[in-house]
């Protein structure tokens, strides 16, 4: 199928499994590090999945200002990664 949603999700997959993986390394390790830092700052436990979900919410908040393809692709990726790191 060659519709916009499929194209957007394909972009998201390419980013999280390609360039972003090269730039930032293993997703689980990265989100675990962020969770540790956020937990210390907030004095409240934050999981790696929480980090992904909060980052998706950041992208959704940005979409309130208008349609942005990169925010949509990133939001989809964060939700998928949140599912992965929560298992």
ZAGU-894740 format. One record per residue: residue in three letters; x, y, z of N, C-alpha, C in turn; residue number from 1. Coordinates in steps of 0.02 Angstrom, whole numbers. Layout:
REM ZAGU-894740
<atom mifi="ala" n_east="X" n_north="Y" n_up="Z" ca_east="X" ca_north="Y" ca_up="Z" c_east="X" c_north="Y" c_up="Z" dodren="NUM"/>
...
END
This chain:
REM ZAGU-894740
<atom mifi="unk" n_east="42" n_north="-59" n_up="0" ca_east="0" ca_north="0" ca_up="0" c_east="44" c_north="62" c_up="0" dodren="1"/>
<atom mifi="unk" n_east="27" n_north="110" n_up="-40" ca_east="69" ca_north="169" ca_up="-47" c_east="30" c_north="232" c_up="-27" dodren="2"/>
<atom mifi="unk" n_east="4" n_north="232" n_up="35" ca_east="-32" ca_north="290" ca_up="60" c_east="14" c_north="329" c_up="109" dodren="3"/>
<atom mifi="unk" n_east="-9" n_north="386" n_up="130" ca_east="32" ca_north="430" ca_up="173" c_east="49" c_north="398" c_up="239" dodren="4"/>
<atom mifi="unk" n_east="2" n_north="363" n_up="270" ca_east="17" ca_north="332" ca_up="335" c_east="72" c_north="279" c_up="329" dodren="5"/>
<atom mifi="unk" n_east="70" n_north="241" n_up="275" ca_east="120" ca_north="190" ca_up="264" c_east="188" c_north="221" c_up="251" dodren="6"/>
<atom mifi="unk" n_east="190" n_north="275" n_up="212" ca_east="252" ca_north="310" ca_up="199" c_east="281" c_north="339" c_up="263" dodren="7"/>
<atom mifi="unk" n_east="238" n_north="370" n_up="304" ca_east="261" ca_north="399" ca_up="367" c_east="289" c_north="346" c_up="414" dodren="8"/>
<atom mifi="unk" n_east="254" n_north="290" n_up="420" ca_east="279" ca_north="238" ca_up="464" c_east="344" c_north="207" c_up="437" dodren="9"/>
<atom mifi="unk" n_east="351" n_north="203" n_up="371" ca_east="413" ca_north="178" ca_up="342" c_east="470" c_north="226" c_up="358" dodren="10"/>
<atom mifi="unk" n_east="457" n_north="291" n_up="355" ca_east="508" ca_north="341" ca_up="374" c_east="528" c_north="332" c_up="447" dodren="11"/>
<atom mifi="unk" n_east="479" n_north="322" n_up="489" ca_east="491" ca_north="313" ca_up="560" c_east="535" c_north="251" c_up="572" dodren="12"/>
<atom mifi="unk" n_east="519" n_north="197" n_up="539" ca_east="558" ca_north="135" ca_up="545" c_east="629" c_north="146" c_up="521" dodren="13"/>
<atom mifi="unk" n_east="637" n_north="179" n_up="464" ca_east="704" ca_north="192" ca_up="438" c_east="745" c_north="234" c_up="486" dodren="14"/>
<atom mifi="unk" n_east="714" n_north="284" n_up="517" ca_east="750" ca_north="327" ca_up="564" c_east="771" c_north="289" c_up="626" dodren="15"/>
<atom mifi="unk" n_east="724" n_north="253" n_up="658" ca_east="742" ca_north="222" ca_up="722" c_east="788" c_north="162" c_up="713" dodren="16"/>
<atom mifi="unk" n_east="786" n_north="129" n_up="655" ca_east="830" ca_north="72" ca_up="644" c_east="892" c_north="89" c_up="604" dodren="17"/>
<atom mifi="unk" n_east="896" n_north="150" n_up="580" ca_east="952" ca_north="171" ca_up="539" c_east="993" c_north="226" c_up="572" dodren="18"/>
<atom mifi="unk" n_east="982" n_north="287" n_up="550" ca_east="1023" ca_north="344" ca_up="572" c_east="1020" c_north="354" c_up="648" dodren="19"/>
<atom mifi="unk" n_east="961" n_north="352" n_up="677" ca_east="956" ca_north="365" ca_up="750" c_east="991" c_north="310" c_up="789" dodren="20"/>
<atom mifi="unk" n_east="985" n_north="248" n_up="766" ca_east="1020" ca_north="193" ca_up="800" c_east="1095" c_north="202" c_up="795" dodren="21"/>
<atom mifi="unk" n_east="1118" n_north="226" n_up="737" ca_east="1190" ca_north="240" ca_up="729" c_east="1213" c_north="297" c_up="773" dodren="22"/>
<atom mifi="unk" n_east="1171" n_north="350" n_up="776" ca_east="1189" ca_north="409" ca_up="815" c_east="1187" c_north="397" c_up="891" dodren="23"/>
<atom mifi="unk" n_east="1137" n_north="360" n_up="914" ca_east="1124" ca_north="356" ca_up="986" c_east="1135" c_north="288" c_up="1017" dodren="24"/>
<atom mifi="unk" n_east="1149" n_north="237" n_up="977" ca_east="1162" ca_north="171" ca_up="1004" c_east="1099" c_north="133" c_up="1023" dodren="25"/>
<atom mifi="unk" n_east="1107" n_north="83" n_up="1065" ca_east="1053" ca_north="39" ca_up="1085" c_east="997" c_north="79" c_up="1120" dodren="26"/>
<atom mifi="unk" n_east="936" n_north="72" n_up="1095" ca_east="880" ca_north="110" ca_up="1122" c_east="867" c_north="95" c_up="1196" dodren="27"/>
<atom mifi="unk" n_east="869" n_north="32" n_up="1214" ca_east="856" ca_north="14" ca_up="1284" c_east="906" c_north="47" c_up="1330" dodren="28"/>
<atom mifi="unk" n_east="970" n_north="45" n_up="1312" ca_east="1022" ca_north="76" ca_up="1353" c_east="1012" c_north="152" c_up="1357" dodren="29"/>
<atom mifi="unk" n_east="996" n_north="183" n_up="1301" ca_east="987" ca_north="255" ca_up="1298" c_east="928" c_north="276" c_up="1343" dodren="30"/>
<atom mifi="unk" n_east="871" n_north="242" n_up="1336" ca_east="813" ca_north="261" ca_up="1375" c_east="822" c_north="244" c_up="1449" dodren="31"/>
<atom mifi="unk" n_east="861" n_north="193" n_up="1464" ca_east="876" ca_north="177" ca_up="1534" c_east="917" c_north="233" c_up="1565" dodren="32"/>
<atom mifi="unk" n_east="965" n_north="260" n_up="1527" ca_east="1006" ca_north="315" ca_up="1552" c_east="963" c_north="377" c_up="1564" dodren="33"/>
<atom mifi="unk" n_east="920" n_north="393" n_up="1517" ca_east="875" ca_north="451" ca_up="1525" c_east="829" c_north="440" c_up="1585" dodren="34"/>
<atom mifi="unk" n_east="802" n_north="380" n_up="1592" ca_east="757" ca_north="365" ca_up="1648" c_east="793" c_north="375" c_up="1714" dodren="35"/>
<atom mifi="unk" n_east="856" n_north="354" n_up="1718" ca_east="894" ca_north="364" ca_up="1779" c_east="904" c_north="438" c_up="1796" dodren="36"/>
<atom mifi="unk" n_east="919" n_north="477" n_up="1745" ca_east="928" ca_north="549" ca_up="1755" c_east="863" c_north="583" c_up="1774" dodren="37"/>
<atom mifi="unk" n_east="809" n_north="566" n_up="1739" ca_east="744" ca_north="596" ca_up="1755" c_east="722" c_north="576" c_up="1825" dodren="38"/>
<atom mifi="unk" n_east="734" n_north="513" n_up="1844" ca_east="715" ca_north="489" ca_up="1910" c_east="751" c_north="528" c_up="1964" dodren="39"/>
<atom mifi="unk" n_east="816" n_north="539" n_up="1954" ca_east="855" ca_north="577" ca_up="2003" c_east="830" c_north="649" c_up="2008" dodren="40"/>
<atom mifi="unk" n_east="817" n_north="680" n_up="1951" ca_east="794" ca_north="749" ca_up="1950" c_east="725" c_north="756" c_up="1982" dodren="41"/>
<atom mifi="unk" n_east="680" n_north="710" n_up="1967" ca_east="611" ca_north="715" ca_up="1991" c_east="601" c_north="684" c_up="2060" dodren="42"/>
<atom mifi="unk" n_east="652" n_north="648" n_up="2085" ca_east="646" ca_north="610" ca_up="2148" c_east="585" c_north="564" c_up="2145" dodren="43"/>
<atom mifi="unk" n_east="576" n_north="533" n_up="2086" ca_east="520" ca_north="488" ca_up="2073" c_east="543" c_north="439" c_up="2019" dodren="44"/>
<atom mifi="unk" n_east="528" n_north="376" n_up="2029" ca_east="550" ca_north="325" ca_up="1981" c_east="518" c_north="335" c_up="1912" dodren="45"/>
<atom mifi="unk" n_east="559" n_north="335" n_up="1861" ca_east="538" ca_north="341" ca_up="1791" c_east="568" c_north="281" c_up="1754" dodren="46"/>
<atom mifi="unk" n_east="526" n_north="246" n_up="1716" ca_east="551" ca_north="189" ca_up="1678" c_east="572" c_north="209" c_up="1608" dodren="47"/>
<atom mifi="unk" n_east="610" n_north="166" n_up="1574" ca_east="627" ca_north="181" ca_up="1505" c_east="565" c_north="189" c_up="1461" dodren="48"/>
<atom mifi="unk" n_east="513" n_north="149" n_up="1474" ca_east="450" ca_north="156" ca_up="1436" c_east="418" c_north="224" c_up="1449" dodren="49"/>
<atom mifi="unk" n_east="421" n_north="247" n_up="1512" ca_east="395" ca_north="314" ca_up="1529" c_east="430" c_north="367" c_up="1487" dodren="50"/>
<atom mifi="unk" n_east="496" n_north="360" n_up="1480" ca_east="534" ca_north="409" ca_up="1441" c_east="507" c_north="410" c_up="1369" dodren="51"/>
<atom mifi="unk" n_east="498" n_north="353" n_up="1340" ca_east="472" ca_north="349" ca_up="1271" c_east="403" c_north="381" c_up="1266" dodren="52"/>
<atom mifi="unk" n_east="360" n_north="366" n_up="1314" ca_east="292" ca_north="393" ca_up="1312" c_east="292" c_north="469" c_up="1321" dodren="53"/>
<atom mifi="unk" n_east="335" n_north="493" n_up="1365" ca_east="339" ca_north="566" ca_up="1375" c_east="368" c_north="600" c_up="1314" dodren="54"/>
<atom mifi="unk" n_east="415" n_north="569" n_up="1281" ca_east="443" ca_north="598" ca_up="1219" c_east="390" c_north="599" c_up="1164" dodren="55"/>
<atom mifi="unk" n_east="348" n_north="546" n_up="1161" ca_east="293" ca_north="546" ca_up="1113" c_east="245" c_north="603" c_up="1128" dodren="56"/>
<atom mifi="unk" n_east="231" n_north="615" n_up="1192" ca_east="188" ca_north="672" ca_up="1211" c_east="219" c_north="739" c_up="1191" dodren="57"/>
<atom mifi="unk" n_east="285" n_north="745" n_up="1196" ca_east="318" ca_north="805" ca_up="1173" c_east="305" c_north="817" c_up="1099" dodren="58"/>
<atom mifi="unk" n_east="311" n_north="764" n_up="1060" ca_east="298" ca_north="769" ca_up="988" c_east="225" c_north="787" c_up="975" dodren="59"/>
<atom mifi="unk" n_east="179" n_north="758" n_up="1013" ca_east="108" ca_north="774" ca_up="1006" c_east="96" c_north="847" c_up="1024" dodren="60"/>
<atom mifi="unk" n_east="128" n_north="872" n_up="1076" ca_east="120" ca_north="942" ca_up="1095" c_east="144" c_north="988" c_up="1039" dodren="61"/>
<atom mifi="unk" n_east="198" n_north="970" n_up="1007" ca_east="223" ca_north="1010" ca_up="950" c_east="174" c_north="1010" c_up="892" dodren="62"/>
<atom mifi="unk" n_east="139" n_north="954" n_up="883" ca_east="90" ca_north="949" ca_up="829" c_east="30" c_north="994" c_up="840" dodren="63"/>
<atom mifi="unk" n_east="20" n_north="1017" n_up="900" ca_east="-35" ca_north="1065" ca_up="914" c_east="-24" c_north="1130" c_up="877" dodren="64"/>
<atom mifi="unk" n_east="38" n_north="1145" n_up="858" ca_east="54" ca_north="1207" ca_up="822" c_east="48" c_north="1198" c_up="747" dodren="65"/>
<atom mifi="unk" n_east="32" n_north="1138" n_up="724" ca_east="24" ca_north="1126" ca_up="653" c_east="54" c_north="1059" c_up="633" dodren="66"/>
<atom mifi="unk" n_east="40" n_north="1041" n_up="572" ca_east="61" ca_north="977" ca_up="544" c_east="136" c_north="978" c_up="531" dodren="67"/>
<atom mifi="unk" n_east="172" n_north="931" n_up="562" ca_east="244" ca_north="924" ca_up="551" c_east="260" c_north="851" c_up="542" dodren="68"/>
<atom mifi="unk" n_east="282" n_north="833" n_up="484" ca_east="295" ca_north="763" ca_up="467" c_east="346" c_north="731" c_up="515" dodren="69"/>
<atom mifi="unk" n_east="399" n_north="768" n_up="530" ca_east="451" ca_north="739" ca_up="573" c_east="426" c_north="725" c_up="643" dodren="70"/>
<atom mifi="unk" n_east="384" n_north="769" n_up="670" ca_east="356" ca_north="756" ca_up="737" c_east="310" c_north="695" c_up="736" dodren="71"/>
<atom mifi="unk" n_east="272" n_north="687" n_up="683" ca_east="229" ca_north="628" ca_up="677" c_east="270" c_north="564" c_up="672" dodren="72"/>
<atom mifi="unk" n_east="323" n_north="565" n_up="631" ca_east="366" ca_north="507" ca_up="624" c_east="402" c_north="491" c_up="689" dodren="73"/>
<atom mifi="unk" n_east="428" n_north="542" n_up="722" ca_east="462" ca_north="532" ca_up="785" c_east="414" c_north="505" c_up="839" dodren="74"/>
<atom mifi="unk" n_east="354" n_north="533" n_up="841" ca_east="304" ca_north="510" ca_up="890" c_east="288" c_north="437" c_up="882" dodren="75"/>
<atom mifi="unk" n_east="279" n_north="416" n_up="820" ca_east="265" ca_north="345" ca_up="806" c_east="324" c_north="302" c_up="828" dodren="76"/>
<atom mifi="unk" n_east="385" n_north="325" n_up="815" ca_east="444" ca_north="287" ca_up="835" c_east="449" c_north="282" c_up="911" dodren="77"/>
<atom mifi="unk" n_east="437" n_north="336" n_up="947" ca_east="440" ca_north="334" ca_up="1020" c_east="389" c_north="285" c_up="1048" dodren="78"/>
<atom mifi="unk" n_east="329" n_north="283" n_up="1020" ca_east="279" ca_north="236" ca_up="1045" c_east="300" c_north="164" c_up="1032" dodren="79"/>
<atom mifi="unk" n_east="328" n_north="150" n_up="974" ca_east="352" ca_north="83" ca_up="959" c_east="410" c_north="64" c_up="1005" dodren="80"/>
<atom mifi="unk" n_east="456" n_north="110" n_up="1016" ca_east="512" ca_north="96" ca_up="1060" c_east="489" c_north="87" c_up="1132" dodren="81"/>
<atom mifi="unk" n_east="438" n_north="125" n_up="1153" ca_east="410" ca_north="116" ca_up="1220" c_east="382" c_north="47" c_up="1230" dodren="82"/>
<atom mifi="unk" n_east="350" n_north="21" n_up="1179" ca_east="324" ca_north="-48" ca_up="1182" c_east="382" c_north="-97" c_up="1188" dodren="83"/>
<atom mifi="unk" n_east="434" n_north="-86" n_up="1150" ca_east="491" ca_north="-132" ca_up="1150" c_east="528" c_north="-132" c_up="1217" dodren="84"/>
<atom mifi="unk" n_east="542" n_north="-74" n_up="1244" ca_east="582" ca_north="-71" ca_up="1306" c_east="541" c_north="-91" c_up="1367" dodren="85"/>
<atom mifi="unk" n_east="475" n_north="-95" n_up="1360" ca_east="432" ca_north="-114" ca_up="1416" c_east="423" c_north="-189" c_up="1421" dodren="86"/>
<atom mifi="unk" n_east="451" n_north="-226" n_up="1373" ca_east="442" ca_north="-299" ca_up="1374" c_east="499" c_north="-334" c_up="1407" dodren="87"/>
END
